[in-house]
Amino acid sequence: MTQSRSRRIDLDLSRRHLLAISGAALASGVAAPSRAAAAKVATKAHIVIAGAGAAGLTVANHLVARLDGARLTLLDARKEHYYQPGYTLVAAGLKSAGYPVSTTRQWVPPGVEWIEEAVAELDPQANRVVTSTGKSLGYDVLVVATGLDLDYAAIEGMTTDLIGRDGIGSVYAGPEGARRTWEEMSRFTDKGGAGLFQRPATEMKCAGAPLKYAFITDDYARRKGTRQKVKLTYAAHAGALFSVPIVSEKVRMLYAERGIDVVYSHVLKAIDPGRRIATFETPKGQAQIGYDFINVVPPMRAAAAVRKSPLAWQSGPLAADGWVEVDKTTLRHIRFANVFAVGDVAGVPKGKTAASVKWQAPVAVEHIVADLSGRKSGATYNGYTSCPLITRIGRAMLVEFDYDNNLTPSFPGIIAPLEELWVTWLMKEIALKPTYLAMLRGRA
Amino acid sequence: MKELTFSTLVAVFEEMFGRWLFWALLALALAVALAFVLVLVRERRLQARRLILAELIGIAGGLAAVWLVQTVTSSRLTDVGGPIDAVAIMGIWITGAFVALIASYAAFGLISRG
């Protein structure tokens, strides 16, 4: 029923826009997205982009460049825009809390309506979105880019106001949270004690970030001459340190070399800030580990409005946390053909990073433009994502991979993917943010 | 970064320096190159003494370029980890040295002709 309704809407759209675009030049049916080569498609379609983070803004800018006459609406209540890959540098004490912050407004392209309200309800059967003030918006095409929720409440005893005291840090908790994490980590590496690092069992954004922070903490302790007084432990949620086996092995070897202990199959369930004890669920039951400093990485789930909507996966491993049920190669919804998901909220096996957005957005846009011009697109996303995995201040490994755990180096033979390099650090420090900002504008 | 086109590079550099500063720096580089050519054409030869002085300034310019990049990126020479890092450091030094050499030779040439 739902499927046939969606298909009908899709066909109606195609017919309507085929008429509308008569005489307009169309992009050739190329498989790879190529914005520069494509002519603008004339259309009166209303495209709603739910979420104005990295994914929503990138999609909006690509669509503006590809469509002529479309009504584009962005929905997001947040006025600040956060360059999230910068949080690690803030938490490393290298950048101020202002470094990742800009405004959403400055990235909204001209001609796009931005409604400064959150998405409260998604009704794909009726092709409607309801905002937090009850405003109802119809759409022809919906792009879900609402991001994810950090579920700190799922860890018993943990609240965000603990970050920055009692030895508790959390790099993910926004620019200010990252700054407070740095202060706490700095105090810890001055004095010494037990440092604890972990990641959740859920899907998560930038799965390399918790690993990096253990490396960075180790490096600071060495620089301060306190490494002998510091014991570092990384609690992996499963049987590996990273989902890509070859990367996991490399990190395991580096951790062994740096003296960072690893425990496996430990999922954080509770912390006791007063006693500084973390409680983990393990296959053998509960285990407690004491800490003087902990970097809390909470479970991550799709944004609430998506989680409770019909757009979420109904079964399988991505259903529990409500990720959008999309085809992993086209990012088109499996059951609602006029709905796409891009960025963290997309229910795909890998890739909750800015690099994923960079490669997902053109694919989704290519399919939307093809639909509106009555043709089919063969554009596909192979799961590419990348992570400059910092191994100490001044060095990083450029880790790039796809859905199949293949390493996909951008510079084969020049920048080895599993080598700790200064040039990779250089990229992270000075090139990544400008590349990200160019991506938001649809130019990279 | 699976695809690196010229337009992508321009977009990234515009974000890195700011649109106006990036193009102003390019214009400045072009002006320095033109001034160097102008001096060469006027004199129809390389002045040996001026070239040696410019080369000494070039050596310092290369060192300054390496120092600048390492300072901006909170890193140290000991962070050089692989062959590509050594190539990058040399590239930065050569670029800094070349720019300083050309700029100083052109400046001395223009002053002496002025």
Interface residues (C-beta under 8 A of the other chain):
Chain A: A36 L94 A355 W359 Y384 S386 R392 I393 G394 R395 T408 S410 I414 I415 A416 E419 E420 L421 W422 V423 W425 L426 E429 I430 A431 K433 P434 T435 L437 A438 R441 R443 A444
Chain B: M1 K2 L4 S7 T8 A11 V12 F13 E14 E15 M16 V69 V72 T73 S74 S75 R76 T78 D79 V80 G81 G82 I84 D85 A88 I89
